[in-house]
Amino acid sequence: MHEPLIAAIIGGIVLAAILGLLANRLKISPLVGYLIAGIVFGPATPGYVADTAIVGQLAEIGVILLMFAVGLHFSLSDLMSVKSIAIPGAIVQIAVATLLGMGLSAMVGWSIIIGLVFGLCLSTASTVVLLRALEERDLIESRRGRIAIGWLIVEDLVMVLTLVLLPAIVKTTGTSINMTDILFEIAKTVGLVIVFIIFMIIVGRRVIPWVLAKSAATGSDELFTLTVLGIAMGIALAAVELFGASFALGAFFAGMALTESELSHRAANNILPLRDAFAVLFFVSVGMLFEPQIIITHPLATIATVAIILFGKSIAAYIIVRLFGHTKRTALTISASLAQIGEFAFILAALASKQLNVLPDDAYSLILAGAIISIVLNPFVFNLVEAYLAKTENIVDKIIDPVAVINQQVPEDIHDHAILVGHGRLGSTIAAQLQERQIPFIVIDSSLSLIEKLRNDDIITVFGNAAKLETLQLAHLDKAKWLIISSPNGYEAGEISSQAREMRPDIEIYVRAFYDDEAEYIAEHGATKVITGENEIAGHILALLNLDPTIIPVTKMEKEREVFQIAKESNLPEGQGSPIE
C-alpha cells in the first residue's frame, strides 16, 4: 500500500472488526480481538507492517475521545453513595498491586521508576470489561455492582492524576533521585493543573453548555456532532499547550463540563461511533508494540505478572471488603471484577514507553501479556465465583443480597397473564391499562431500582434481561397468554420474540418498533404484530383536522390500534381476545 495513513486506518479497523467479532463469538471481550489485530498488524508477525508512528498519532485521538467519554459518564453521586468502601478500598488495593509490581520489577533488575510505572499499570482494572461482566449478570444496579463501579471510578481518578504527575517525576529522575527537584516539579505541575481545573469549573461549566445549546438550536445534527468533537479536542489541546497538562486530563474535564448540560446524553450518543472507531485504533496501536516472544523468553515473569493481576489484586480487595464488614458475596464479586487490567494500563504504559522512554520493551510486553490473558480469563473467574457461592451460601447470605431472591416471589399459580417487557413511558401506560381492566400481568425489567419500586406498588415483577430464556421462564412464559415488548431496542425485541416463540409457539407476541428495518426484523423473528407509532399519530392529527384518516394504509392503522388500544368490551381476564386489541 502506498498511502500509510489510509492503510493504517482501513487495515486496523477491518482487522480489528474481524477479530473483535471472533472474540465476541468465543464469549471473550472484543478488546482481546483488537489487541491481537495490533499484533498481527505490527512488526512481531510476518506480512504487512503498518506505520507505527501514524497509528500512534491516530491512537492519541482515541485516548482523547476515551477520556472525554469517561468524563461524560463520571458520576460523583455514584461515587459518594459507596465512598466509605470504594475510596479507601481502591487506594489500598492500588498501593498493594503497585508494591507487588515493584517487587517483581526489582527481581527482574529494573529501576524504581520502572517498577513504579509497571506496578501502577497492573493496579487498575478495565471499565469496559467490568461493565460487560456486570451487565451479563444483571449486577449493575445491585449494591455490590455499585461498589465495584465506584471502586473503578476511584481507580480512574488515581490514574488521571498519575498521567499528570508522571512526566514531572520522570523529568527529575535520572541516574539519581533528587526529592527536592521532584517535589518542585510536582508542585509546579499540580499548580498548573489546579489553575486549569478552576478555569474549567468557573468558565467551562458555563460556556461549554451554552455553546452546545447554540449548536443544537441550529437543528443540524452534523454541526452538533462537530461542536462536541471541537470541544473535546480543543480543550485537550489547550490543556497541553496552556497548562502543561495532558491530552487525557483535558478531555476528561471537557467531558465533566458537558455533564452540566441537558444535552450531555445526546452529545455522548453522537460521539460514540467516532470514539469507538478511534479507540479501536488505540488498542491496535497498543497491540503493535507487543512482542509475543516475551511469553517464551520470560515465562516466569509472565506468570508472575498474571498472578499479580488475578490473585494479588483480588486477594487484597477481598480482605479490604471483608474488613469493612461486607458479605462474602460482595467481597468475591469485587475481587472478580478487579481480576483484569485494561484501558488505563495501556494509556499509562504508552505514555511511559513511547513519550517518556522510561518503560523498557520487555515491561511493556509483560503488561500487554497480562492484559490479554487476564481479560480472556475474567469471565471464567466470575463463573467460578458464582459456582462457589451457589454451593456454599446459606439462605441468610442470599437474603442479604436482594438480587439473589428478588425473583423468588413470583406467584406460581398465575396463568393466562400478560408478560410486559419494559416499564418505560410506553410500558407504564400499558401496565396502567392492564391494571384498570384487572388483567393479570408480570413486568420484566433490568433496572433493579425500578423493580423495587414496582414491587412496593404490589406489581408482580421479574428482574433480568428478557433476552435470556431463564428470565422469561421466571415470568411463567409457559402459562402466559400474551407477551408485550415495549423496550426501545428493536433488534433485542426480535431476539426476545424468537426465544419466546421457540418455547411457546401459540403465544401472542406484540412488539413496538421505531424503524421499518426493526419492524421487519421483529416480524421475521416470530412477533404476532409489530407496531410503529407514525401512522397512529398521523391518524389522530388528521382526525383533529376533521380530515379522513383512512388515507393512511388501513392495515397499518389496525396493527397500531391493536397494540395501543384495549378493547373495552373484551371478556378478560377469562381469556377472550388480546389485552392490547
C-alpha positions in Angstrom: 0.0 0.0 0.0 1.3 3.4 -1.0 -0.6 5.6 1.5 0.4 4.7 5.0 -2.3 6.8 6.7 -5.1 5.2 4.7 -3.6 1.7 5.1 -3.3 2.2 8.9 -7.0 3.3 9.2 -8.6 0.8 6.9 -6.3 -2.1 7.8 -6.6 -1.5 11.5 -10.4 -1.1 11.6 -11.1 -4.0 9.2 -8.8 -6.4 11.0 -10.0 -5.3 14.4 -13.6 -5.8 13.4 -13.0 -9.3 12.2 -11.0 -10.4 15.2 -13.3 -8.5 17.6 -16.3 -10.4 16.2 -14.4 -13.6 16.6 -13.6 -12.8 20.2 -17.2 -12.0 20.9 -18.2 -15.3 19.3 -15.9 -17.0 21.7 -17.5 -15.2 24.7 -14.5 -13.1 25.5 -14.1 -9.3 25.4 -13.6 -7.8 21.9 -10.7 -5.9 23.4 -8.7 -9.1 23.1 -9.5 -9.1 19.4 -8.4 -5.5 18.9 -5.1 -6.2 20.7 -4.4 -9.3 18.6 -5.2 -7.3 15.5 -2.4 -4.9 16.5 -0.1 -7.8 17.0 -0.9 -9.2 13.5 -0.6 -5.6 12.1 2.7 -5.0 13.8 6.4 -5.9 13.3 6.2 -9.0 15.6 4.4 -11.1 12.9 5.2 -11.6 9.2 3.4 -9.8 6.4 2.3 -6.2 6.1 3.5 -3.9 8.9 1.7 -0.6 9.5 3.4 2.6 10.2 3.6 2.7 14.0 4.1 6.4 14.1 0.9 7.1 12.2 -1.1 4.6 14.1 0.3 6.1 17.3 -0.9 9.6 16.3 -4.3 8.2 15.5 -4.3 6.5 18.9 -3.8 9.9 20.6 -7.2 10.8 19.2 -8.6 7.6 20.6 -7.2 8.5 24.0 -8.8 11.9 23.9 -12.2 10.5 23.0 -11.9 7.7 25.5 -11.1 10.1 28.3 -13.8 12.5 27.1 -16.4 9.7 27.4 -15.1 8.8 30.9 -15.7 12.4 31.9 -19.2 12.5 30.3 -20.2 9.4 32.3 -18.4 10.3 35.5 -20.9 10.4 38.3 -19.9 12.0 41.6 -23.2 10.9 43.1 -22.5 7.2 42.3 -19.1 7.5 43.9 -20.4 9.3 47.0 -23.0 6.6 47.6 -20.3 4.0 48.1 -17.5 6.3 49.2 -16.9 4.7 52.6 -15.7 1.4 51.0 -14.7 2.5 47.4 -12.3 5.3 48.2 -10.2 3.6 50.9 -10.5 0.2 49.3 -9.4 1.3 45.9 -6.4 3.3 47.2 -5.2 0.4 49.4 -5.6 -2.1 46.6 -3.7 0.2 44.1 -0.9 0.5 46.7 -0.8 -3.3 47.2 -0.7 -4.0 43.4 1.9 -1.3 42.8 4.1 -2.7 45.6 3.8 -6.2 44.1 4.7 -4.9 40.7 7.7 -3.1 42.1 8.8 -6.3 43.8 8.6 -8.2 40.5 10.4 -5.3 38.8 13.2 -5.4 41.4 13.6 -9.2 40.9 14.0 -8.6 37.1 16.5 -5.8 37.8 14.6 -2.7 36.7 14.9 0.7 38.4 12.5 2.1 41.0 10.8 4.4 38.5 10.2 1.5 36.0 8.8 -0.6 38.9 6.5 2.2 39.9 5.1 2.6 36.4 4.9 -1.2 36.0 3.1 -1.7 39.3 0.6 1.1 38.6 -0.2 -0.4 35.2 -1.1 -3.7 37.0 -3.3 -1.9 39.6 -6.1 -0.6 37.5 -9.0 -2.7 36.0 -10.8 -2.2 32.7 -14.1 -0.3 33.0 -15.2 -1.8 29.7 -14.6 -5.4 30.8 -16.1 -4.8 34.2 -19.3 -3.2 32.9 -19.8 -6.0 30.4 -19.3 -8.7 33.2 -21.8 -6.9 35.5 -24.4 -6.4 32.7 -24.3 -10.1 31.7 -25.1 -11.0 35.3 -27.6 -8.2 36.0 -25.5 -6.7 38.7 -25.1 -3.1 37.5 -27.7 -1.8 40.0 -27.0 -4.2 42.8 -25.2 -3.0 45.9 -22.1 -4.9 45.0 -22.2 -3.7 41.4 -22.4 -0.1 42.6 -19.4 -0.7 44.9 -17.4 -2.2 42.0 -18.2 0.7 39.7 -17.4 3.2 42.5 -14.1 1.4 43.1 -13.2 1.8 39.4 -14.1 5.4 39.4 -11.6 6.0 42.2 -9.0 3.9 40.2 -9.7 6.1 37.2 -9.2 9.3 39.2 -5.9 8.0 40.5 -4.8 7.1 37.0 -5.8 10.5 35.7 -3.6 12.1 38.5 -0.8 9.7 37.6 -0.9 10.7 33.9 -0.5 14.3 35.1 2.3 13.7 37.6 4.4 11.0 35.8 6.0 13.4 33.3 7.1 15.7 36.2 8.5 12.7 38.1 10.4 11.3 35.2 11.8 14.7 34.3 13.6 14.9 37.6 14.8 11.3 37.8 18.0 10.4 36.1 20.7 8.3 37.5 19.8 9.6 40.9 16.7 10.7 42.6 16.6 14.3 43.9 13.5 14.7 46.1 13.7 18.5 46.1 13.5 18.6 42.3 10.8 16.0 42.3 8.7 17.9 44.8 9.3 21.2 42.9 8.2 19.7 39.6 5.2 18.0 41.2 4.1 21.3 42.9 4.5 23.2 39.6 2.5 20.6 37.6 -0.2 20.4 40.3 -0.4 24.2 40.4 -0.9 24.5 36.7 -3.5 21.7 36.8 -5.3 23.3 39.6 -5.5 26.6 37.6 -6.8 24.5 34.6 -9.4 22.9 36.8 -10.5 26.2 38.3 -10.8 27.6 34.8 -12.9 24.7 33.7 -15.2 25.0 36.8 -15.7 28.7 36.5 -15.6 29.2 32.7 -16.0 25.8 31.2 -19.1 24.7 33.1 -20.9 27.9 31.9 -19.5 28.4 28.4 -19.4 24.8 27.1 -23.1 24.0 27.8 -24.1 27.4 26.2 -22.0 26.6 23.1 -23.6 23.2 22.9 -27.1 24.6 23.2 -26.5 27.1 20.5 -25.2 24.3 18.2 -28.2 22.2 19.0 -30.5 25.2 18.2 -29.3 25.2 14.6 -31.1 21.9 14.0 -28.1 20.4 12.3 -27.0 17.1 13.7 -23.8 17.4 11.8 -22.9 20.8 13.3 -23.8 19.5 16.8 -21.5 16.5 16.5 -18.8 18.7 15.1 -19.2 21.1 18.0 -18.9 18.2 20.5 -15.7 17.0 18.8 -14.3 20.5 18.7 -14.9 21.0 22.4 -13.3 17.7 23.3 -10.2 18.1 21.2 -9.9 21.9 21.6 -9.9 21.7 25.4 -7.5 18.7 25.3 -5.1 20.8 23.2 -5.5 23.8 25.4 -4.7 21.7 28.5 -1.4 20.7 26.9 -0.3 24.0 25.4 -1.5 26.4 28.0 -1.4 24.5 31.3 1.2 21.8 30.7 -1.4 19.1 31.5 -2.1 16.0 29.3 -4.5 15.4 26.4 -6.2 12.8 28.6 -6.8 15.2 31.5 -8.1 18.0 29.3 -10.5 15.6 27.5 -11.6 14.2 30.9 -12.6 17.7 32.3 -14.2 18.6 29.0 -16.5 15.7 29.4 -17.2 16.6 33.0 -18.1 20.1 32.0 -20.6 18.8 29.5 -22.4 16.8 32.1 -23.8 20.1 33.3 -25.7 20.4 30.0 -29.1 18.8 29.4 -27.7 17.8 26.0 -24.9 15.6 27.5 -26.7 12.4 26.7 -27.2 13.5 23.1 -23.5 14.5 22.9 -22.4 11.1 24.3 -24.6 9.3 21.7 -23.4 11.4 18.8 -19.7 11.0 19.6 -20.0 7.3 20.4 -19.2 5.9 16.9 -16.1 8.2 16.5 -15.0 7.3 20.0 -15.3 3.6 19.3 -13.5 3.8 15.9 -10.5 5.7 17.2 -10.5 3.8 20.5 -10.1 0.6 18.4 -7.1 2.2 16.7 -5.7 2.9 20.1 -6.0 -0.7 21.1 -4.5 -1.7 17.7 -1.5 0.6 18.4 -1.0 -1.0 21.8 -1.0 -4.5 20.3 1.5 -3.4 17.6 4.1 -2.9 20.3 3.6 -6.3 21.9 6.3 -8.8 21.5 4.7 -12.3 21.8 8.1 -14.0 22.4 8.1 -12.4 25.9 6.0 -15.4 26.9 8.8 -17.8 25.8 11.8 -15.7 26.8 10.4 -14.6 30.2 7.8 -17.3 31.2 8.3 -16.9 34.9 7.9 -13.1 34.7 4.8 -13.5 32.6 3.3 -16.0 35.1 4.2 -13.6 38.0 2.6 -10.7 36.2 -0.7 -12.6 35.6 -0.6 -13.8 39.2 -0.4 -10.3 40.5 -3.4 -9.3 38.3 -5.6 -12.4 39.0 -4.6 -13.1 42.6 -2.6 -10.2 44.2 -5.2 -7.5 43.5 -8.1 -9.8 44.1 -6.9 -11.1 47.5 -6.1 -7.6 48.6 -9.6 -6.4 47.6 -11.3 -9.4 49.2 -9.6 -8.7 52.5 -10.4 -5.0 52.4 -14.0 -5.5 51.6 -14.4 -8.1 54.4 -12.7 -5.8 56.9 -15.2 -3.2 56.1 -18.0 -5.6 57.2 -19.4 -6.6 53.8 -20.5 -10.1 52.9 -18.5 -12.8 51.3 -20.7 -12.5 48.2 -19.8 -8.8 47.8 -16.1 -9.3 48.5 -15.9 -12.1 45.9 -17.7 -10.0 43.3 -15.4 -7.1 43.8 -12.4 -9.4 43.6 -13.6 -11.0 40.4 -14.3 -7.5 39.0 -10.7 -6.4 39.6 -9.0 -9.5 38.2 -8.0 -7.9 34.9 -6.4 -4.8 33.5 -7.3 -2.6 30.5 -7.6 0.9 29.1 -5.7 3.0 31.7 -2.9 0.4 31.9 -2.5 0.8 28.1 -2.7 4.6 28.3 -0.2 4.8 31.1 2.2 2.2 29.5 2.0 4.0 26.1 2.9 7.3 27.8 5.8 5.8 29.8 7.1 3.8 26.8 6.5 6.0 23.7 6.7 9.5 25.1 8.8 9.4 28.2 11.0 6.5 27.2 11.1 5.2 30.8 9.4 1.8 30.3 11.5 -0.9 28.5 10.0 -3.0 25.8 10.0 -6.1 28.0 8.0 -4.4 30.7 5.5 -3.1 28.1 5.1 -6.6 26.6 4.6 -8.1 30.0 1.8 -5.5 30.7 0.1 -6.4 27.4 0.5 -10.2 28.0 -1.0 -9.7 31.5 -3.9 -7.7 30.0 -4.7 -10.1 27.2 -4.5 -13.2 29.5 -6.5 -11.6 32.3 -9.3 -10.3 30.1 -9.7 -13.7 28.5 -9.8 -15.4 31.9 -12.1 -12.9 33.6 -15.4 -14.5 32.6 -14.1 -17.8 33.9 -13.2 -16.1 37.2 -16.7 -14.8 37.5 -18.2 -18.2 36.7 -16.0 -19.9 39.4 -17.1 -17.3 42.0 -20.8 -17.9 41.1 -20.4 -21.7 41.2 -18.6 -21.4 44.6 -21.3 -19.1 46.0 -24.1 -21.4 44.8 -22.5 -24.4 46.7 -21.5 -22.6 49.9 -24.1 -19.8 50.6 -26.9 -20.4 53.0 -30.3 -18.7 52.8 -29.2 -15.9 55.2 -26.4 -15.0 52.8 -28.8 -14.8 49.9 -31.4 -12.7 51.7 -28.8 -10.0 52.4 -28.5 -9.5 48.6 -31.9 -8.6 47.2 -30.9 -9.7 43.7 -30.5 -13.3 44.9 -34.1 -13.5 46.0 -36.0 -10.8 44.0 -37.3 -13.3 41.5 -38.4 -15.9 44.1 -41.6 -14.1 44.9 -43.4 -14.6 41.5 -46.7 -16.4 42.3 -46.7 -20.0 41.0 -50.5 -20.0 40.4 -50.6 -17.1 37.9 -51.9 -18.1 34.4 -53.4 -16.6 31.3 -51.5 -13.4 32.1 -49.6 -10.8 30.1 -45.8 -10.5 30.3 -44.8 -6.9 29.8 -41.1 -6.4 28.9 -40.0 -2.9 29.8 -41.7 -0.4 32.1 -40.7 2.9 30.5 -43.2 5.5 29.2 -45.0 3.1 26.9 -44.7 0.1 29.2 -46.1 2.1 32.2 -49.0 3.2 30.1 -49.9 -0.3 29.1 -49.4 -1.5 32.7 -51.9 1.1 33.9 -54.5 0.0 31.3 -54.0 -3.7 32.3 -54.4 -2.8 36.0 -57.6 -0.8 35.2 -59.1 -3.8 33.4 -57.9 -6.2 36.1 -55.8 -8.2 33.7 -53.0 -10.1 35.5 -49.5 -9.3 34.2 -45.8 -9.6 35.1 -43.3 -6.8 34.4 -39.8 -7.8 33.3 -37.1 -5.0 33.6 -33.4 -4.8 34.1 -33.5 -1.8 36.4 -33.3 -3.0 40.0 -34.4 0.4 41.4 -37.5 0.3 39.2 -38.2 -3.3 40.1 -38.1 -2.5 43.8 -40.4 0.5 43.2 -42.9 -1.6 41.3 -42.9 -4.3 43.9 -43.6 -1.7 46.6 -46.7 -0.9 44.4 -47.7 -4.6 44.5 -46.9 -5.2 40.9 -45.5 -8.6 40.1 -42.0 -8.2 38.6 -39.1 -10.2 37.3 -35.6 -8.7 37.4 -33.4 -9.5 34.5 -32.8 -9.4 30.8 -35.8 -10.7 28.8 -33.5 -11.9 26.0 -32.4 -14.7 28.3 -34.8 -17.7 28.3 -34.4 -18.2 32.0 -35.8 -14.7 32.6 -38.9 -15.5 30.5 -39.3 -18.8 32.4 -39.3 -16.9 35.7 -42.2 -14.9 34.3 -44.0 -18.2 33.6 -44.0 -17.9 29.9 -45.3 -21.4 29.7 -48.6 -20.3 31.3 -48.8 -16.7 29.8 -51.4 -15.7 27.1 -49.6 -12.6 25.8 -46.1 -11.2 25.5 -45.9 -7.4 25.1 -42.4 -6.0 24.4 -42.2 -2.2 24.9 -38.4 -1.9 25.1 -36.9 0.6 22.6 -34.2 -1.7 21.2 -35.9 -3.3 18.1 -33.3 -5.9 17.5 -33.2 -7.0 21.1 -37.0 -7.3 20.9 -36.6 -9.6 17.9 -34.3 -11.9 19.9 -36.8 -11.9 22.8 -39.6 -12.8 20.3 -37.6 -15.6 18.8 -36.8 -17.1 22.2 -40.5 -16.9 23.3 -41.8 -18.3 20.0 -39.5 -21.3 20.2 -40.7 -22.1 23.7 -44.4 -21.2 23.2 -45.4 -21.4 19.5 -49.0 -20.5 20.4 -48.4 -17.3 22.4 -49.4 -13.9 21.1 -46.5 -11.5 20.8 -47.0 -7.8 20.4 -43.9 -5.5 19.8 -43.3 -1.8 19.4 -40.7 -0.7 16.8 -39.3 2.7 15.8 -37.9 2.0 12.3 -39.0 -0.1 9.3 -35.9 -2.3 9.4 -36.5 -3.1 13.0 -40.2 -3.9 12.3 -39.2 -6.3 9.5 -36.5 -7.9 11.7 -39.0 -8.4 14.6 -41.7 -9.8 12.3 -39.2 -12.3 10.9 -38.4 -13.4 14.4 -41.9 -14.5 15.5 -43.9 -11.5 16.6 -47.7 -11.7 16.1 -47.9 -7.9 15.5 -45.3 -5.3 15.1 -46.3 -1.6 15.6 -44.6 1.6 14.7 -46.1 4.9 16.0 -46.1 7.2 12.9 -49.4 6.0 11.4 -51.3 6.2 14.7 -50.0 9.7 15.3 -50.8 10.8 11.8 -54.3 9.3 12.1 -55.0 11.3 15.3 -53.7 14.5 13.8 -55.9 14.1 10.7 -58.9 13.4 12.9 -58.2 16.6 14.8 -58.2 18.4 11.5 -61.6 16.8 10.6 -59.9 15.1 7.7 -60.4 11.5 6.7 -57.6 9.4 8.3 -58.3 6.5 6.1 -55.7 7.8 3.6 -53.2 6.1 5.9 -53.0 2.4 5.0 -55.7 0.6 6.9 -53.7 -2.4 7.7 -51.0 -0.4 9.5 -53.5 1.6 11.5 -55.3 -1.6 12.5 -52.0 -3.0 13.7 -51.2 0.0 15.8 -54.6 0.2 17.3 -54.4 -3.4 18.2 -51.4 -2.6 20.3 -52.3 0.8 21.8 -56.0 0.3 22.5 -57.5 -2.2 24.8 -61.0 -3.3 23.9 -63.5 -2.1 26.4 -65.9 -4.9 25.6 -63.5 -7.8 26.0 -64.4 -10.5 28.4 -60.9 -10.5 30.0 -59.4 -11.9 32.2 -61.3 -15.1 31.2 -59.1 -15.1 28.1 -61.3 -13.8 25.3 -59.3 -11.5 23.0 -55.9 -9.8 23.4 -55.1 -7.3 26.1 -54.0 -4.8 23.6 -56.7 -5.2 21.0 
